[in-house]
Amino acid sequence: MVIAFGIWCSIVYALAQYELAGPFVLLTVFMCLVYFGTSSGRQRKKTELSAYSVFNPNCVRLKGTFTAEQFENELLRRPLDTNTAS
């Protein structure tokens, strides 16, 4: 971590010669906030489903997921298909 910070400081110093250190610092702070804000760091349990159905066994959707098929059926006022698993 110390080496990475040293490299980052070197890049900031080099970019300061061209007056680009400010945008570089803002961009790296923003990227760090996005990375640490979106990664929880915990692993999912084997029985816990992902919010993205493609990562679930057999592409199982979460209950209550709004699908394109459901949206299309509602727009075209088709009857609800109660036989599909959700």
C-alpha positions as CSV (number, residue, x, y, z in Angstrom):
1,M,0.0,0.0,0.0
2,V,2.9,2.3,0.8
3,I,4.5,1.6,-2.6
4,A,1.2,2.3,-4.4
5,F,0.8,5.6,-2.5
6,G,4.4,6.5,-3.5
7,I,3.7,5.8,-7.1
8,W,0.5,7.9,-6.9
9,C,2.4,10.8,-5.4
10,S,5.0,10.5,-8.1
11,I,2.3,10.7,-10.8
12,V,0.8,13.7,-9.1
13,Y,4.2,15.4,-9.0
14,A,4.8,14.7,-12.6
15,L,1.4,15.9,-13.7
16,A,1.8,19.1,-11.6
17,Q,4.4,20.2,-14.1
18,Y,1.7,20.3,-16.7
19,E,-1.0,21.6,-14.3
20,L,-2.9,18.4,-14.5
21,A,-2.5,17.3,-10.9
22,G,-5.9,18.7,-9.8
23,P,-8.0,16.7,-12.3
24,F,-5.9,13.6,-11.6
25,V,-6.5,13.8,-7.8
26,L,-10.2,14.5,-8.3
27,L,-10.5,11.6,-10.7
28,T,-8.7,9.1,-8.5
29,V,-10.7,10.2,-5.4
30,F,-13.9,9.7,-7.4
31,M,-12.8,6.3,-8.6
32,C,-11.9,5.2,-5.0
33,L,-15.3,6.4,-3.7
34,V,-17.1,4.5,-6.4
35,Y,-15.0,1.3,-5.8
36,F,-15.3,1.3,-2.0
37,G,-18.9,2.5,-2.1
38,T,-20.1,-0.4,-4.3
39,S,-18.1,-3.3,-3.0
40,S,-19.3,-4.7,0.3
41,G,-16.4,-7.1,0.6
42,R,-18.6,-10.0,1.8
43,Q,-19.2,-13.2,0.0
44,R,-22.6,-14.5,-0.9
45,K,-23.8,-17.7,0.8
46,K,-24.4,-20.7,-1.4
47,T,-28.2,-20.5,-0.9
48,E,-28.3,-16.7,-1.4
49,L,-29.5,-15.7,-4.9
50,S,-27.8,-12.9,-6.9
51,A,-29.8,-9.9,-8.0
52,Y,-28.6,-10.7,-11.5
53,S,-30.4,-13.9,-12.7
54,V,-27.6,-14.9,-15.0
55,F,-25.4,-15.7,-12.0
56,N,-28.0,-17.9,-10.4
57,P,-28.3,-21.6,-11.0
58,N,-30.7,-22.2,-13.9
59,C,-31.0,-18.4,-14.3
60,V,-33.6,-18.3,-11.5
61,R,-35.1,-14.8,-11.1
62,L,-35.7,-13.2,-7.7
63,K,-39.3,-13.0,-6.6
64,G,-40.9,-9.8,-7.7
65,T,-38.4,-9.1,-10.6
66,F,-39.9,-6.9,-13.2
67,T,-39.2,-8.5,-16.6
68,A,-39.4,-7.2,-20.2
69,E,-42.0,-9.9,-20.9
70,Q,-44.2,-8.6,-18.0
71,F,-43.8,-5.0,-19.2
72,E,-44.8,-6.0,-22.8
73,N,-47.8,-7.9,-21.6
74,E,-48.9,-5.0,-19.5
75,L,-48.5,-2.6,-22.4
76,L,-50.5,-4.9,-24.8
77,R,-53.0,-5.7,-22.1
78,R,-52.5,-9.4,-22.4
79,P,-53.8,-11.7,-19.6
80,L,-51.3,-12.6,-16.8
81,D,-49.6,-16.0,-17.2
82,T,-49.8,-17.5,-13.8
83,N,-48.0,-20.7,-14.9
84,T,-44.5,-19.1,-15.1
85,A,-42.2,-19.5,-12.2
86,S,-40.8,-16.2,-10.8
